Amino acid sequence: MSNYHLTQISKNAKLGAIPATTSAKDTCAKACPFFKNGCYAFGGHVNMHWEKVTKGERGGDWAHLIDELKRKTYPTQIWRHNVSGDLAGDGEAIDADKLAELTKANKGKRGFTYTHYDTIENAANREAVRAANAGGFTINLSANNIDHADKLAALDIAPVAAVLPSEYEIGKAETVADYKARLETLPQTTPQGRKIVTCPASYMPAVSCATCKLCAVGNRKTIIGFPAHGASAKKADAVATQ
């Protein structure tokens, strides 16, 4: 049985001081090419916390998570589901009943997350994600690269976020102004012409999920791009440039 944990006030600078959950490693979708192959969550403090949640040393079962979300998040509040982990399911099929329960617990709030579950071939997953977004819980479909982003966006069931090549990452000695100038020289649309917006929190220290909130917009048409970064950037970059 999978384990889950709610951090009521995140200390993650990119998230900002919002509630954030972690789901055990066994929730990760089998379709995700980044699992142990470039996933940022397998490094540093994020992975240390993820391991404790996975082993049951922190958090509790699904019912415990739902109860905490109801008691510890408030109306209109933005919160992030799954800093690590994916939707409840068996790795191939999303548990539609649990997702419906989560969507209900989010009613009146602004919860958002991302999923690597297959929604192109799996019609049941597609319907579960569509229903959640229609119910006010924003699930971003996670694209492996910008070509994949076009395929997911064409489903027209949810907003899309994509991993971008590492060339979109801000350089260590680069100013924000210099980075923005360089960013303008990189592709700003997908192969099919959809607009790409590079995550502002990835290059502007003053911006976080708490202030940006773009990924929580369920009817968004733009593709949010996350540059491959971190200790496993080379592995993530290999997928993003396929």
Buried (B, 14 or more C-beta within 10 A) or exposed (E): EBBBBBBEEBEBEBBBEBBBBBBBBBBBBEBBBBBEEBBBBBEEEBBEBBBBBBEBEBBBEBEBBBBBBEEBBEEEBBBBBBBBBBBBBEBEBBBBEBBBBBBBBBEEBBBBBBBBBBBBEBEEBBBBBBBBBEBBBBBBBBBBBBEBBBBBBEBEBBBBBBBBBBBBBBEEEBEEEEBBEBBEEBEEEBEEEBEBBBBBBBBBEEBBBBEBBBBBBBEBEBBBBBBBBBEBBEBBBBBBBE
